[in-house]
Amino acid sequence: MNERRQISVYQVTVLTILFSLGSTLLVIASGLAQELKQDAWLGAAFGTLGGLALVAMYNALAVRFPDMTLTELSSYLLGRTTARIFMLGYLFFNFYSAAALIWYVGNFLSTNLFSETPMQVLMILYTVVVLYGTHLGLGAMTRSAETSFPFFMLMLAIVILSLLPEARAANLMPFMDSEPVPLARASFTFTSFAYFPWISLLMIYPKHVQHPKVCGKALYAAVLGSGSILTAVTALTVMVLGPDRTAIELYPTYSLTMKISIGHFFERIEALLILLWLLAIFYQAVLIYYAAVTGLAQMIHVDEYRSLNLPMGLCLVPFALLIYPNVGYQQAWDFKVWPVYSMTFALWPAVLLLVAAVRGRKTKR
């Protein structure tokens, strides 16, 4: 259980950027357009500010307690009984999130690519890959992310640049016409998709990373980087598809790439976006599932988390099919319930900081 592999600052930046893009890259534009129409990109821009606030809170906790995971810190500050109540909820949150990502992958692939293949088969295949990545551990996961990140950014840049000829600035008019309440609601939704799940990363950060103070700056850079990408992609989606179609599409970014046609030669590159999305969501799913498995191992005092990897993994697909019985239910849950549900865990470090300040507790590396 004491996997003290040291992750570099650059590797943390790469992992957190890919983590933030994950499922958000493909679906968030639809929810923002439903609220803000042509100003959907504003929801992403203001939502990024929420991510910066979360990083400030997480960084303050990391600097004060650099040698503990979130579950270990909860036990240290609150006592074993109170901490176990939180840990059970936190483990369920991570397991639920991992299962939801598996469902996203299965639903997307069965809808758009493999219509003759049962969705359950696709989910099982992707789960096997996630379990294998979790088994390899943090070292292999961070090195593979570091290697694939330049390819990811290059391919994303190609997709964005290829869409510019199809963009119409008129689709963003009237400019900044949204009311404050819908804007705040959309920004909160964006933050809940892109940054509230970062609470899972506190099973890795700061215990397994080098130089927590410098790493805090890397997390700020990751928020600004991922927020800029998502804001640009959302604006581009609205400019190409229009606000009305963006709002009704289940996967608007995928529909966006189908518009690419340069000289009737460079076209039909949707598979490139699918590859990018599957890569980003893989790291998100592995990190979240890793947090669930290692958290459970710490709670029941198992020395090697890998012994729990397969037993928990066998429950992922059945649980994913249980939580999302259909697409309508998934849409209602994700945009109405998920923001509030994820916030209860994302703000848990604020509770721990308050308790630490009252009790005057602090640890040093």
TAGIBEL-V479247 format. One line per field, one symbol per residue. psi: psi as a letter, one per 20 degrees, with the letter a starting at -180 (. if undefined). Layout:
BEGIN
psi=???
END
This chain:
BEGIN
psi=hmnkppprgghgggghghghgchhhhhhhghhhhgidikhhhhgghhhhhhhgghgghhhghhhmikqrghhhghhhiqgghhhgghghgghgggggghhhgggggggghghgmhipphhghggghhggghghghhahghghhhghgigggghghhhggghhihhiqohhijqqpljqqhghggghhggghhghhhiihhiiigpihjqqmhghhghhhghhghghhgghgghgghghhghqhghhhipgmhhghgiiipookkgnrlkhhghgggghgghghggggghghgghgghhhjlphohhiiggghhiigghhghghnhrhgggggghihggggghhhhhjhhhghhgghggikqqqq.
END
